[in-house]
């Protein structure tokens, strides 16, 4: 049977498509805007017809009807990373969390440590060879497709057809539905003077020819804004966003100096504007790959001069970073921070930056602390940390003693807190 005939055979309404799900099964959904809104809306509307169905995902971006504490015995969410849509449920306890390095989610699925019975995903239109592109998020979804009993696609003409290891053939698809709504756009975070100051410190330490991994947030984007005078930068990252696209358009990112996948930008998911999604379409300079390829510390570390830029919320005197919880209350998740810190540490000439404002809550709380708040989830450990940057400077910690680390971190804390931090350090016998 031809690819076109198979397409027509498997095409159906979203209401019919969600009927492939069986009670007790786990549905794998891609990262962020790779989630299929029409399918998940149909699942939400029919959720009371199911029993013990799980939806597993990193970074949900819409508040669907199934995200409902009253119907979790029917359909419930399991997060690999909390977002605005799922955070409240995680903190209230009716959404559960699976801790894992982003890079290892595919292997957890392949080894049956995370179930993957059904896949729901947005996809590009089918090409003349019968292939769809999961351009918006290859992540762990490609691994789930290999394990799943059923694969259901939401085909949307606004999804780009990207290059890389992000394609699925019509013969692998169980059911598909069609939609035409615009892909969700996510704007750039707000950047203020604190973010700009931190961004300048980091940008000044990035040489021409470096390869970048840039996380999401105001400070990483502030770094991007201050790289417009650089030359021949490369990209090996988990997320491709508008900041990276802007650097490409400015001629700053050329990938010509990359020694690993020379000439190519690599990423595993996209998050940004309509212009970004159009930029991705059949772009020969960009490849989207599964996260066990993009984020594997050994593979990513093959890039010389890899500079990784990620944010945290709190850091203690030893250099332990609490990037995913507020005390014991979950806030986000492990994601790829640890993956890329380790990759940059492996890289010849690489640098791993952890960035954070020196204070929180209108300068009433220091983010540099003697010890992390009780229950805080450690994201980057003391043995992996290297450069820490606030608006007051840079502390280089790797290879330093506990006392040297303490001194360096206090030096970049907000001046209003340095005195009490020194007193605590003395009590801890660190000064």
PyMOL commands that set and color helices and strands:
alter all, ss='L'
color gray80, all
select helices_A, chain A and resi 3-10+14-20+32-34+37-45+47-49+69-71+87-92+102-110+141-147+170-172+193-204+218-225+242-249+274-280+291-294+297-300+337-346+402-411+415-427
alter helices_A, ss='H'
color red, helices_A
select strands_A, chain A and resi 26-29+53-58+75-81+96-97+118-123+131-133+150-156+163-164+167-169+175-179+211-214+234-235+239-240+265-267+269-270+286-288+306-311+314-316+321-322+325-326+329-330+351-355+359-360+365-366+368-369+387-390+393-396
alter strands_A, ss='S'
color yellow, strands_A
deselect
rebuild
show_as cartoon
